Amino acid sequence: MRNRTVADLMTPTAVAVQPGTSFKEIARLLDEYGITAVPVVDEANRPVGVVSEADLLRRHTAKDGPSTAGAMMSSPVVVARPSWTAVEAARLMERHRVKRLPVVDAGGQLIGVLSRSDLLQLFLRRDRSIQEEIIEDVVVRILGLSPASLHVDVDEGRVTLSGTLARRSLSPVFVRLCESVDGVVEVVDRLSYEDDDEVEDDAEDGRQDGRQDGRQDGRGARGLGLEFGREPGHGVPVEDLRPPGV
């Protein structure tokens, strides 16, 4: 099972501008390429900021200061790495409330741009492709199960699992693995099982706790010197401490 990375989803030929690029040139590029923001790079092609539609509108409304990319850009720039998963990139976008991420290589140079629309491509996978990946990679290769007793139905990214598993504890593992497959929107668990090993595990945990508590109680009693009628801190029976004739 292979999750798509930023390198798989990004637009490799990124439109970029220099710090000295003018307001009108930036506006023309955004319109020509149908994008909402453009990275600003230095002479070494390293991103130093981003200019968005909002930045242009803010400058137009304020009408003060230089109207170049370097003056209008948002900085420091939030970037992604090509090896990241789509989930990592999406979380970064959400955390910083941005719609596009410049993608840089190990040297920090711009190699592409990842947008929200690029991430949405994951959910346009054909249902058949999702079904095949779950059966071949999750069921057979990872879990080592025969698909004969399991049914994987996919409809618009919604996965429904049914059939019989050997053990109940496999069910949540199976579901989590399916949820990690690219393009899966939801997983419905309708699985049954032959052996409810989770109940047995709970019972064994209870027995272990009982034995542990018993040992702790015994050690506690002996440590306080309370067993066999002895006073705390002494190894002499209470009877032997009484005055003669009492």
C-alpha positions, -999 to +999 in steps of 0.1 A: +000+000+000+015+033-011+001+067-001+004+095-026+030+120-017+033+158-023+056+150-053+028+129-069+002+156-065+020+190-069+022+211-100+059+207-109+062+238-131+055+265-105+048+301-115+070+324-094+079+360-092+109+381-080+108+406-051+108+434-076+079+421-097+052+448-101+016+448-089+002+446-124+025+418-135+014+397-105-022+404-112-017+393-148-001+361-138-028+352-113-054+358-140-035+340-168-028+308-148-061+308-128-043+307-094-049+326-062-013+331-050+022+331-063+055+324-045+082+350-044+117+336-049+152+351-045+181+349-070+188+313-059+152+302-066+144+299-029+109+310-017+110+341+005+073+348+006+040+345-011+017+371-027-020+363-028-051+379-042-058+392-007-024+409-006-031+427-039-065+438-027-051+451+005-024+471-013-050+485-037-073+496-008-045+511+012-028+528-017+004+534+002+039+520+001+057+502-028+036+480-051+062+453-056+061+416-047+087+421-020+066+448-003+033+431-005+042+395+002+034+375+033+066+362+049+081+339+062+067+314+037+053+280+047+067+253+025+062+215+020+086+187+011+081+164-019+083+133+003+055+143+026+021+125+025-010+143+014-023+142+050+008+160+063+005+187+037-032+191+043-026+195+081+000+222+074-024+241+052-051+239+078-028+250+106-016+280+088-048+287+069-032+288+035-045+274+001-012+267-016+022+255-004+055+260-023+073+227-025+111+228-020+139+203-024+167+195+001+185+227-009+154+248-003+149+256-040+114+258-054+104+227-074+066+230-074+034+241-058+007+221-040-028+235-039-060+224-022-074+214-055-044+191-060-052+173-027-088+169-038-075+147-067-071+119-041-109+117-037-115+114-074-100+079-076-122+053-092-140+031-067-126+001-085-091+012-079-098+017-042-114-017-039-085-034-056-059-017-034-078-027-002-081-064-013-046-068-027-026-047-003-046-046+030-064-079+030-038-102+013-004-085+017-006-068+051-031-089+070-023-122+053-060-131+050-079-148+022-104-125+006-128-154+000-147-148+033-145-110+031-165-085+010-152-050+001-178-028-015-169+008-026-194+034-036-183+070-042-153+065-018-175+049+009-161+015+018-184-012+034-167-042+049-186-074+055-178-111+060-162-131+088-129-126+105-112-152+126-108-129+156-127-098+167-095-079+175-087-078+137-117-057+130-104-023+142-070-030+126-087-037+093-109-006+095-079+017+103-059+003+074-088+009+050-092+045+062-056+052+053-061+042+017-061+072-006-096+082-018-115+066+010-141+089+024-157+067+050-155+030+062-186+011+074-178-019+096-203-048+091-178-075+099-185-105+120-160-128+137-156-164+149-137-158+181-144-128+205-108-127+217-113-092+232-136-106+259-110-133+267-083-106+269-105-085+293-110-116+315-073-123+316-066-087+324-090-090+354-073-122+366-039-106+363-051-075+383-065-097+409-033-117+414-013-085+414-036-069+440-033-100+462+005-099+461+004-062+469-019-068+499+003-096+512+035-076+509+017-046+525+006-066+555+040-082+560+057-049+556+036-034+584+041-063+606+003-068+609+001-105+602-002-132+628-012-107+656+021-088+655+023-051+662+034-026+636+072-025+632+079-055+654+084-091+649+071-101+683+036-115+690+014-091+709+009-117+736+047-117+743+047-079+750+021-081+778+033-078+815+033-110+834+000-120+848-020-100+823 
